[in-house]
Amino acid sequence: MISTVHTEKADLTRVQFFPGQPLEVKMLRLDKIHPVISGNKWFKLKEWISIALGSSKKGIQTFGGAYSNHLVAAAFAAKEAGIKSRGIIRGEKGIKESPTLLEAEGYGMEMIYVPRVEYRDPAALMQRYPLPDGWILIPEGGKGIQGVKGAAEILDLVPDLHQFSHICCAVGTGTMLAGICNAAAPHQQVTGISSLKGTDVISLEVKSWLSDPELVFNILFDYHFGGYAKHPAELINFMNQFYLQTGIPTDIVYTSKLMFGIHHLITMGYFRNDSKILAIHSGGLQGNRSLLPGKLIFL
Ligand SMILES: *Cc1c(COP(=O)(O)O)cnc(C)c1O
């Protein structure tokens, strides 16, 4: 569908960082599948792109903030698919200089900046910026059942998936987590680490997206570091340390919190010591451009 996405590049890397042999952690490197449509965003978009192409739709409209992984991925995917794209941007002062938004615009996305208050009211937004004829609307972050369907394909990339007792991934909207739950084997415990402060609204939504209401998962809300996109020095230090030891770059919003959480849980004895943990590297490295240069040793 989009020839530059190479899902075969998502290798499974043994992560030599955690205490407690024989416990083992392997990471599925979705960050490697494409330089722009990185990580889980490709999986959450692919259903939408195929809907658009299958019914000769002309464009997509979606939403995002200054460093949105989703927005830049959607802009690029639309360009590759030969359709138009429009982004409704949560506008704050100076936002137009964000490298993420400049990049999305460079891929041909039409940018509409709206103030924060207005952005929070989806009905008013739709009235003010109605969907052009023959376009489709993709929810913010690629959230929802179409995204869940695509995200279920993530586990197809894991050779010998059965070897794992646990699957852990980062949680924003919970769309990826729901897809993973739907595709996991019954013996696998699926755990999400939330990047947002705890509200169990997310768990309820994830439940509504499950193919079988009996499927079990849990979401931990202890590793958000103050909230969405908050990244105190402790987290930055962890990212540098993790990179030094493993060679794996993480992003400040999701994957760093995931790996920090897994590390903490292991030291607390949360996992049995014969556990085999699959951690999903869901990409998002472009968002690290919001940091001042020099903070990360791998930027
Ligand atoms: C968007 C994103 C997530 C969150 O995915 P959800 O499906 O919204 O839970 C996790 N990791 C990265 C790197 C992301 O860009």
The ligand as an ORCA input file, in Angstrom:
! r2SCAN-3c Opt
* xyz 0 1
  C       0.945      7.365     19.755
  C       2.003      6.560     20.441
  C       1.697      5.657     21.475
  C       0.313      5.514     22.039
  O      -0.493      4.697     21.272
  P      -2.043      4.563     21.642
  O      -2.533      3.603     20.644
  O      -2.653      5.917     21.498
  O      -2.144      4.083     23.032
  C       2.717      4.911     22.017
  N       3.983      5.061     21.596
  C       4.331      5.930     20.628
  C       5.765      6.088     20.268
  C       3.352      6.708     20.019
  O       3.710      7.591     19.061
*
